[in-house]
Amino acid sequence: MPRSGNAVASKKHKKKILNYAKGFYGARSKLYTVAKNAVEKSFQYSYMGRKMKKRNFRKLWIKRINAAARKNGISYSNLIFFFKKKNFVLNRKGLADLAMNNLNNFKNVNDCLD
């Protein structure tokens, strides 16, 4: 007996891949095999991008905190050291927000550590 495939499922799968590939350039959005490779690669990039976003924001927050801390005469590393020493719990995102938007409040927090 001849082998039969599942046309409905395979068509659905191919359509799903081609939908993911909408907006891609040329054959990457038209041909299934090429689109499949492009979509797989795009998923890899999006996964890595989510991780890189976290790294980049942490770097940005550290730079902002360091700039504000140096305006107040202390380095970033000493500031974080004093925070840990005093068991002061405020994450870098919050500190960076204080440093950018409320420099006076950041200065008050900095003065409390001394």
N, CA, C and O atoms as a GROMACS GRO file, in nm:
protein
  456
    1MET      N    1   0.083  -0.120   0.000
    1MET     CA    2   0.000   0.000   0.000
    1MET      C    3   0.087   0.126   0.000
    1MET      O    4   0.190   0.130   0.068
    2PRO      N    5   0.047   0.227  -0.075
    2PRO     CA    6   0.125   0.350  -0.075
    2PRO      C    7   0.112   0.425   0.057
    2PRO      O    8   0.010   0.421   0.126
    3ARG      N    9   0.218   0.493   0.089
    3ARG     CA   10   0.221   0.570   0.214
    3ARG      C   11   0.145   0.700   0.193
    3ARG      O   12   0.163   0.768   0.092
    4SER      N   13   0.062   0.735   0.289
    4SER     CA   14  -0.012   0.861   0.276
    4SER      C   15   0.039   0.959   0.381
    4SER      O   16   0.070   0.921   0.494
    5GLY      N   17   0.046   1.084   0.341
    5GLY     CA   18   0.088   1.188   0.434
    5GLY      C   19  -0.034   1.257   0.494
    5GLY      O   20  -0.147   1.227   0.457
    6ASN      N   21  -0.009   1.347   0.583
    6ASN     CA   22  -0.118   1.423   0.644
    6ASN      C   23  -0.114   1.564   0.586
    6ASN      O   24  -0.050   1.654   0.641
    7ALA      N   25  -0.182   1.581   0.474
    7ALA     CA   26  -0.176   1.707   0.399
    7ALA      C   27  -0.225   1.825   0.482
    7ALA      O   28  -0.171   1.935   0.473
    8VAL      N   29  -0.328   1.803   0.562
    8VAL     CA   30  -0.386   1.912   0.641
    8VAL      C   31  -0.284   1.964   0.742
    8VAL      O   32  -0.265   2.086   0.754
    9ALA      N   33  -0.220   1.874   0.814
    9ALA     CA   34  -0.124   1.914   0.916
    9ALA      C   35   0.000   1.978   0.855
    9ALA      O   36   0.050   2.079   0.905
   10SER      N   37   0.050   1.920   0.744
   10SER     CA   38   0.172   1.975   0.684
   10SER      C   39   0.144   2.112   0.624
   10SER      O   40   0.228   2.202   0.630
   11LYS      N   41   0.026   2.129   0.565
   11LYS     CA   42  -0.010   2.260   0.508
   11LYS      C   43  -0.022   2.364   0.619
   11LYS      O   44   0.020   2.479   0.602
   12LYS      N   45  -0.081   2.323   0.731
   12LYS     CA   46  -0.096   2.414   0.846
   12LYS      C   47   0.041   2.456   0.898
   12LYS      O   48   0.063   2.574   0.929
   13HIS      N   49   0.133   2.361   0.908
   13HIS     CA   50   0.267   2.389   0.958
   13HIS      C   51   0.342   2.484   0.865
   13HIS      O   52   0.407   2.579   0.910
   14LYS      N   53   0.331   2.458   0.733
   14LYS     CA   54   0.399   2.543   0.636
   14LYS      C   55   0.341   2.685   0.637
   14LYS      O   56   0.414   2.783   0.626
   15LYS      N   57   0.210   2.693   0.651
   15LYS     CA   58   0.143   2.823   0.655
   15LYS      C   59   0.188   2.902   0.778
   15LYS      O   60   0.207   3.023   0.772
   16LYS      N   61   0.204   2.830   0.889
   16LYS     CA   62   0.249   2.894   1.014
   16LYS      C   63   0.389   2.953   0.996
   16LYS      O   64   0.414   3.066   1.037
   17ILE      N   65   0.479   2.876   0.936
   17ILE     CA   66   0.616   2.923   0.913
   17ILE      C   67   0.615   3.043   0.820
   17ILE      O   68   0.684   3.142   0.845
   18LEU      N   69   0.538   3.036   0.712
   18LEU     CA   70   0.533   3.147   0.616
   18LEU      C   71   0.470   3.272   0.678
   18LEU      O   72   0.504   3.384   0.640
   19ASN      N   73   0.378   3.253   0.771
   19ASN     CA   74   0.321   3.369   0.843
   19ASN      C   75   0.426   3.435   0.931
   19ASN      O   76   0.432   3.557   0.940
   20TYR      N   77   0.509   3.353   0.996
   20TYR     CA   78   0.619   3.408   1.076
   20TYR      C   79   0.715   3.488   0.989
   20TYR      O   80   0.775   3.586   1.033
   21ALA      N   81   0.729   3.443   0.861
   21ALA     CA   82   0.826   3.503   0.770
   21ALA      C   83   0.771   3.624   0.695
   21ALA      O   84   0.839   3.679   0.608
   22LYS      N   85   0.650   3.666   0.726
   22LYS     CA   86   0.593   3.784   0.659
   22LYS      C   87   0.682   3.904   0.683
   22LYS      O   88   0.727   3.927   0.796
   23GLY      N   89   0.708   3.979   0.578
   23GLY     CA   90   0.792   4.097   0.590
   23GLY      C   91   0.939   4.069   0.566
   23GLY      O   92   1.018   4.163   0.557
   24PHE      N   93   0.977   3.943   0.556
   24PHE     CA   94   1.114   3.911   0.523
   24PHE      C   95   1.137   3.940   0.374
   24PHE      O   96   1.041   3.950   0.298
   25TYR      N   97   1.262   3.954   0.334
   25TYR     CA   98   1.296   3.997   0.199
   25TYR      C   99   1.304   3.879   0.103
   25TYR      O  100   1.364   3.777   0.135
   26GLY      N  101   1.243   3.893  -0.013
   26GLY     CA  102   1.257   3.798  -0.122
   26GLY      C  103   1.208   3.658  -0.090
   26GLY      O  104   1.098   3.641  -0.036
   27ALA      N  105   1.291   3.558  -0.124
   27ALA     CA  106   1.252   3.418  -0.108
   27ALA      C  107   1.231   3.381   0.038
   27ALA      O  108   1.163   3.283   0.069
   28ARG      N  109   1.290   3.458   0.128
   28ARG     CA  110   1.274   3.429   0.271
   28ARG      C  111   1.130   3.438   0.317
   28ARG      O  112   1.094   3.381   0.420
   29SER      N  113   1.047   3.509   0.243
   29SER     CA  114   0.907   3.520   0.281
   29SER      C  115   0.816   3.438   0.190
   29SER      O  116   0.696   3.428   0.216
   30LYS      N  117   0.873   3.378   0.083
   30LYS     CA  118   0.789   3.310  -0.016
   30LYS      C  119   0.807   3.158  -0.017
   30LYS      O  120   0.709   3.083  -0.026
   31LEU      N  121   0.932   3.112  -0.009
   31LEU     CA  122   0.961   2.970  -0.022
   31LEU      C  123   0.974   2.906   0.115
   31LEU      O  124   1.043   2.958   0.203
   32TYR      N  125   0.908   2.793   0.132
   32TYR     CA  126   0.900   2.731   0.264
   32TYR      C  127   1.038   2.698   0.322
   32TYR      O  128   1.067   2.734   0.436
   33THR      N  129   1.124   2.632   0.244
   33THR     CA  130   1.253   2.586   0.296
   33THR      C  131   1.340   2.704   0.337
   33THR      O  132   1.403   2.701   0.443
   34VAL      N  133   1.343   2.805   0.255
   34VAL     CA  134   1.424   2.923   0.285
   34VAL      C  135   1.364   2.998   0.403
   34VAL      O  136   1.435   3.046   0.491
   35ALA      N  137   1.230   3.007   0.403
   35ALA     CA  138   1.160   3.077   0.512
   35ALA      C  139   1.182   3.006   0.645
   35ALA      O  140   1.198   3.070   0.749
   36LYS      N  141   1.183   2.873   0.641
   36LYS     CA  142   1.202   2.797   0.764
   36LYS      C  143   1.338   2.829   0.827
   36LYS      O  144   1.347   2.850   0.948
   37ASN      N  145   1.443   2.834   0.744
   37ASN     CA  146   1.576   2.868   0.794
   37ASN      C  147   1.579   3.010   0.849
   37ASN      O  148   1.637   3.034   0.955
   38ALA      N  149   1.516   3.102   0.779
   38ALA     CA  150   1.515   3.242   0.822
   38ALA      C  151   1.438   3.260   0.952
   38ALA      O  152   1.478   3.337   1.039
   39VAL      N  153   1.327   3.188   0.964
   39VAL     CA  154   1.246   3.198   1.087
   39VAL      C  155   1.321   3.138   1.206
   39VAL      O  156   1.319   3.196   1.315
   40GLU      N  157   1.387   3.025   1.185
   40GLU     CA  158   1.465   2.964   1.294
   40GLU      C  159   1.573   3.060   1.341
   40GLU      O  160   1.595   3.077   1.461
   41LYS      N  161   1.641   3.123   1.246
   41LYS     CA  162   1.747   3.218   1.281
   41LYS      C  163   1.687   3.339   1.352
   41LYS      O  164   1.746   3.391   1.447
   42SER      N  165   1.571   3.384   1.307
   42SER     CA  166   1.508   3.500   1.371
   42SER      C  167   1.469   3.468   1.515
   42SER      O  168   1.477   3.554   1.602
   43PHE      N  169   1.426   3.345   1.539
   43PHE     CA  170   1.393   3.305   1.677
   43PHE      C  171   1.519   3.304   1.764
   43PHE      O  172   1.514   3.342   1.881
   44GLN      N  173   1.631   3.262   1.706
   44GLN     CA  174   1.758   3.265   1.781
   44GLN      C  175   1.795   3.409   1.815
   44GLN      O  176   1.835   3.439   1.928
   45TYR      N  177   1.781   3.497   1.717
   45TYR     CA  178   1.813   3.638   1.741
   45TYR      C  179   1.722   3.698   1.846
   45TYR      O  180   1.766   3.776   1.931
   46SER      N  181   1.593   3.663   1.841
   46SER     CA  182   1.501   3.721   1.939
   46SER      C  183   1.530   3.669   2.080
   46SER      O  184   1.518   3.744   2.177
   47TYR      N  185   1.569   3.542   2.091
   47TYR     CA  186   1.604   3.487   2.222
   47TYR      C  187   1.728   3.558   2.276
   47TYR      O  188   1.731   3.599   2.392
   48MET      N  189   1.832   3.571   2.190
   48MET     CA  190   1.954   3.639   2.233
   48MET      C  191   1.926   3.786   2.264
   48MET      O  192   1.982   3.843   2.357
   49GLY      N  193   1.837   3.845   2.185
   49GLY     CA  194   1.804   3.985   2.204
   49GLY      C  195   1.740   4.012   2.339
   49GLY      O  196   1.765   4.116   2.401
   50ARG      N  197   1.658   3.919   2.384
   50ARG     CA  198   1.595   3.936   2.517
   50ARG      C  199   1.700   3.932   2.627
   50ARG      O  200   1.688   4.005   2.726
   51LYS      N  201   1.801   3.849   2.611
   51LYS     CA  202   1.910   3.843   2.709
   51LYS      C  203   1.997   3.968   2.702
   51LYS      O  204   2.036   4.023   2.805
   52MET      N  205   2.027   4.012   2.579
   52MET     CA  206   2.112   4.130   2.560
   52MET      C  207   2.045   4.256   2.614
   52MET      O  208   2.111   4.345   2.666
   53LYS      N  209   1.914   4.262   2.601
   53LYS     CA  210   1.839   4.378   2.650
   53LYS      C  211   1.861   4.395   2.799
   53LYS      O  212   1.882   4.507   2.847
   54LYS      N  213   1.857   4.286   2.873
   54LYS     CA  214   1.878   4.291   3.018
   54LYS      C  215   2.020   4.340   3.049
   54LYS      O  216   2.039   4.422   3.138
   55ARG      N  217   2.119   4.288   2.974
   55ARG     CA  218   2.257   4.329   2.996
   55ARG      C  219   2.276   4.478   2.968
   55ARG      O  220   2.339   4.550   3.044
   56ASN      N  221   2.219   4.520   2.855
   56ASN     CA  222   2.237   4.659   2.814
   56ASN      C  223   2.172   4.756   2.911
   56ASN      O  224   2.228   4.862   2.940
   57PHE      N  225   2.054   4.721   2.963
   57PHE     CA  226   1.989   4.810   3.059
   57PHE      C  227   2.067   4.816   3.189
   57PHE      O  228   2.079   4.922   3.249
   58ARG      N  229   2.121   4.702   3.233
   58ARG     CA  230   2.201   4.704   3.356
   58ARG      C  231   2.324   4.794   3.338
   58ARG      O  232   2.358   4.870   3.428
   59LYS      N  233   2.390   4.784   3.222
   59LYS     CA  234   2.504   4.872   3.193
   59LYS      C  235   2.464   5.019   3.197
   59LYS      O  236   2.535   5.102   3.253
   60LEU      N  237   2.349   5.050   3.137
   60LEU     CA  238   2.300   5.187   3.133
   60LEU      C  239   2.273   5.238   3.274
   60LEU      O  240   2.311   5.350   3.309
   61TRP      N  241   2.206   5.155   3.356
   61TRP     CA  242   2.176   5.196   3.494
   61TRP      C  243   2.304   5.222   3.572
   61TRP      O  244   2.312   5.319   3.647
   62ILE      N  245   2.404   5.136   3.555
   62ILE     CA  246   2.530   5.152   3.626
   62ILE      C  247   2.598   5.283   3.585
   62ILE      O  248   2.651   5.355   3.669
   63LYS      N  249   2.596   5.313   3.455
   63LYS     CA  250   2.657   5.438   3.407
   63LYS      C  251   2.586   5.559   3.467
   63LYS      O  252   2.651   5.656   3.506
   64ARG      N  253   2.454   5.554   3.474
   64ARG     CA  254   2.378   5.668   3.528
   64ARG      C  255   2.404   5.686   3.677
   64ARG      O  256   2.421   5.798   3.726
   65ILE      N  257   2.408   5.574   3.750
   65ILE     CA  258   2.435   5.581   3.894
   65ILE      C  259   2.575   5.634   3.917
   65ILE      O  260   2.597   5.717   4.005
   66ASN      N  261   2.671   5.586   3.839
   66ASN     CA  262   2.810   5.628   3.853
   66ASN      C  263   2.824   5.778   3.828
   66ASN      O  264   2.895   5.847   3.901
   67ALA      N  265   2.756   5.828   3.724
   67ALA     CA  266   2.764   5.971   3.693
   67ALA      C  267   2.708   6.054   3.808
   67ALA      O  268   2.767   6.155   3.846
   68ALA      N  269   2.593   6.013   3.862
   68ALA     CA  270   2.533   6.088   3.972
   68ALA      C  271   2.616   6.076   4.099
   68ALA      O  272   2.629   6.173   4.174
   69ALA      N  273   2.672   5.959   4.123
   69ALA     CA  274   2.753   5.938   4.243
   69ALA      C  275   2.878   6.025   4.237
   69ALA      O  276   2.918   6.083   4.338
   70ARG      N  277   2.941   6.033   4.121
   70ARG     CA  278   3.062   6.113   4.108
   70ARG      C  279   3.034   6.262   4.124
   70ARG      O  280   3.121   6.337   4.168
   71LYS      N  281   2.913   6.304   4.088
   71LYS     CA  282   2.875   6.444   4.113
   71LYS      C  283   2.872   6.472   4.263
   71LYS      O  284   2.895   6.584   4.308
   72ASN      N  285   2.843   6.366   4.340
   72ASN     CA  286   2.836   6.380   4.486
   72ASN      C  287   2.967   6.338   4.554
   72ASN      O  288   2.972   6.328   4.676
   73GLY      N  289   3.071   6.315   4.476
   73GLY     CA  290   3.203   6.290   4.533
   73GLY      C  291   3.229   6.149   4.579
   73GLY      O  292   3.312   6.128   4.668
   74ILE      N  293   3.161   6.050   4.522
   74ILE     CA  294   3.185   5.910   4.558
   74ILE      C  295   3.181   5.828   4.430
   74ILE      O  296   3.109   5.862   4.336
   75SER      N  297   3.257   5.720   4.426
   75SER     CA  298   3.256   5.636   4.307
   75SER      C  299   3.142   5.535   4.316
   75SER      O  300   3.087   5.511   4.424
   76TYR      N  301   3.109   5.478   4.202
   76TYR     CA  302   3.001   5.379   4.196
   76TYR      C  303   3.030   5.260   4.286
   76TYR      O  304   2.943   5.214   4.361
   77SER      N  305   3.153   5.209   4.279
   77SER     CA  306   3.186   5.089   4.355
   77SER      C  307   3.176   5.114   4.505
   77SER      O  308   3.128   5.028   4.579
   78ASN      N  309   3.221   5.232   4.551
   78ASN     CA  310   3.209   5.265   4.694
   78ASN      C  311   3.063   5.282   4.735
   78ASN      O  312   3.024   5.242   4.844
   79LEU      N  313   2.984   5.342   4.647
   79LEU     CA  314   2.841   5.359   4.676
   79LEU      C  315   2.773   5.225   4.696
   79LEU      O  316   2.700   5.206   4.794
   80ILE      N  317   2.796   5.132   4.604
   80ILE     CA  318   2.736   4.998   4.615
   80ILE      C  319   2.790   4.925   4.739
   80ILE      O  320   2.715   4.854   4.806
   81PHE      N  321   2.918   4.943   4.769
   81PHE     CA  322   2.977   4.882   4.889
   81PHE      C  323   2.906   4.931   5.015
   81PHE      O  324   2.873   4.852   5.103
   82PHE      N  325   2.882   5.064   5.024
   82PHE     CA  326   2.814   5.119   5.141
   82PHE      C  327   2.669   5.072   5.148
   82PHE      O  328   2.617   5.049   5.257
   83PHE      N  329   2.604   5.058   5.034
   83PHE     CA  330   2.468   5.006   5.032
   83PHE      C  331   2.463   4.866   5.091
   83PHE      O  332   2.377   4.835   5.174
   84LYS      N  333   2.556   4.782   5.048
   84LYS     CA  334   2.558   4.644   5.098
   84LYS      C  335   2.593   4.640   5.246
   84LYS      O  336   2.539   4.559   5.322
   85LYS      N  337   2.685   4.727   5.287
   85LYS     CA  338   2.730   4.732   5.425
   85LYS      C  339   2.616   4.771   5.519
   85LYS      O  340   2.603   4.716   5.628
   86LYS      N  341   2.533   4.867   5.476
   86LYS     CA  342   2.421   4.917   5.557
   86LYS      C  343   2.292   4.839   5.535
   86LYS      O  344   2.188   4.874   5.590
   87ASN      N  345   2.298   4.730   5.454
   87ASN     CA  346   2.181   4.651   5.420
   87ASN      C  347   2.069   4.737   5.361
   87ASN      O  348   1.951   4.719   5.392
   88PHE      N  349   2.108   4.828   5.276
   88PHE     CA  350   2.015   4.918   5.208
   88PHE      C  351   1.970   4.849   5.080
   88PHE      O  352   2.052   4.821   4.992
   89VAL      N  353   1.839   4.821   5.069
   89VAL     CA  354   1.791   4.745   4.955
   89VAL      C  355   1.721   4.838   4.856
   89VAL      O  356   1.609   4.884   4.879
   90LEU      N  357   1.790   4.865   4.746
   90LEU     CA  358   1.732   4.940   4.635
   90LEU      C  359   1.807   4.895   4.510
   90LEU      O  360   1.929   4.907   4.502
   91ASN      N  361   1.732   4.845   4.413
   91ASN     CA  362   1.799   4.789   4.295
   91ASN      C  363   1.855   4.899   4.205
   91ASN      O  364   1.826   5.017   4.222
   92ARG      N  365   1.936   4.857   4.110
   92ARG     CA  366   2.003   4.952   4.023
   92ARG      C  367   1.905   5.029   3.935
   92ARG      O  368   1.929   5.145   3.901
   93LYS      N  369   1.796   4.965   3.900
   93LYS     CA  370   1.695   5.034   3.818
   93LYS      C  371   1.636   5.152   3.896
   93LYS      O  372   1.622   5.262   3.843
   94GLY      N  373   1.604   5.127   4.022
   94GLY     CA  374   1.548   5.234   4.107
   94GLY      C  375   1.649   5.344   4.133
   94GLY      O  376   1.616   5.462   4.130
   95LEU      N  377   1.773   5.305   4.159
   95LEU     CA  378   1.878   5.404   4.183
   95LEU      C  379   1.903   5.490   4.060
   95LEU      O  380   1.921   5.611   4.070
   96ALA      N  381   1.903   5.427   3.943
   96ALA     CA  382   1.925   5.501   3.819
   96ALA      C  383   1.811   5.600   3.794
   96ALA      O  384   1.833   5.711   3.747
   97ASP      N  385   1.689   5.558   3.827
   97ASP     CA  386   1.574   5.647   3.812
   97ASP      C  387   1.588   5.767   3.906
   97ASP      O  388   1.562   5.880   3.866
   98LEU      N  389   1.628   5.740   4.029
   98LEU     CA  390   1.653   5.851   4.124
   98LEU      C  391   1.762   5.943   4.071
   98LEU      O  392   1.750   6.065   4.078
   99ALA      N  393   1.868   5.885   4.020
   99ALA     CA  394   1.981   5.964   3.972
   99ALA      C  395   1.943   6.053   3.854
   99ALA      O  396   1.991   6.165   3.842
  100MET      N  397   1.856   6.002   3.767
  100MET     CA  398   1.818   6.080   3.649
  100MET      C  399   1.710   6.184   3.680
  100MET      O  400   1.720   6.299   3.637
  101ASN      N  401   1.609   6.145   3.754
  101ASN     CA  402   1.491   6.230   3.771
  101ASN      C  403   1.488   6.312   3.899
  101ASN      O  404   1.436   6.423   3.901
  102ASN      N  405   1.543   6.257   4.008
  102ASN     CA  406   1.540   6.326   4.137
  102ASN      C  407   1.681   6.330   4.195
  102ASN      O  408   1.713   6.254   4.286
  103LEU      N  409   1.762   6.416   4.143
  103LEU     CA  410   1.902   6.421   4.188
  103LEU      C  411   1.912   6.460   4.335
  103LEU      O  412   2.003   6.415   4.405
  104ASN      N  413   1.818   6.544   4.383
  104ASN     CA  414   1.820   6.583   4.524
  104ASN      C  415   1.792   6.463   4.615
  104ASN      O  416   1.858   6.446   4.717
  105ASN      N  417   1.696   6.381   4.576
  105ASN     CA  418   1.666   6.260   4.654
  105ASN      C  419   1.784   6.163   4.651
  105ASN      O  420   1.814   6.099   4.751
  106PHE      N  421   1.849   6.153   4.535
  106PHE     CA  422   1.968   6.067   4.525
  106PHE      C  423   2.077   6.118   4.618
  106PHE      O  424   2.147   6.040   4.682
  107LYS      N  425   2.090   6.250   4.625
  107LYS     CA  426   2.190   6.309   4.714
  107LYS      C  427   2.157   6.279   4.860
  107LYS      O  428   2.246   6.252   4.941
  108ASN      N  429   2.026   6.284   4.894
  108ASN     CA  430   1.983   6.252   5.030
  108ASN      C  431   2.013   6.106   5.065
  108ASN      O  432   2.057   6.076   5.176
  109VAL      N  433   1.990   6.016   4.971
  109VAL     CA  434   2.020   5.874   4.994
  109VAL      C  435   2.171   5.858   5.013
  109VAL      O  436   2.216   5.783   5.099
  110ASN      N  437   2.246   5.929   4.932
  110ASN     CA  438   2.391   5.923   4.939
  110ASN      C  439   2.442   5.976   5.075
  110ASN      O  440   2.535   5.921   5.132
  111ASP      N  441   2.378   6.084   5.125
  111ASP     CA  442   2.418   6.142   5.254
  111ASP      C  443   2.383   6.050   5.370
  111ASP      O  444   2.454   6.051   5.471
  112CYS      N  445   2.277   5.972   5.358
  112CYS     CA  446   2.235   5.882   5.465
  112CYS      C  447   2.338   5.770   5.488
  112CYS      O  448   2.346   5.715   5.597
  113LEU      N  449   2.415   5.739   5.386
  113LEU     CA  450   2.511   5.629   5.397
  113LEU      C  451   2.633   5.668   5.479
  113LEU      O  452   2.699   5.582   5.536
  114ASP      N  453   2.664   5.798   5.486
  114ASP     CA  454   2.785   5.841   5.557
  114ASP      C  455   2.770   5.833   5.706
  114ASP      O  456   2.864   5.866   5.778
   0.00000   0.00000   0.00000
